[in-house]
Amino acid sequence: VGQDQFFKAITSITEHLAGRALDAELEAYLHE
């Protein structure tokens, strides 16, 4: 695995987790 591929994988995982966290916050906000 090249460093570029590794970096892209980390970025995509980070974005995925950030997206899920954002969804959860939105969900909580809407249900208040």
Buried (B, 14 or more C-beta within 10 A) or exposed (E): EEEEEEEEEEEEEEEEEEEEEEEEEEEEEEEE
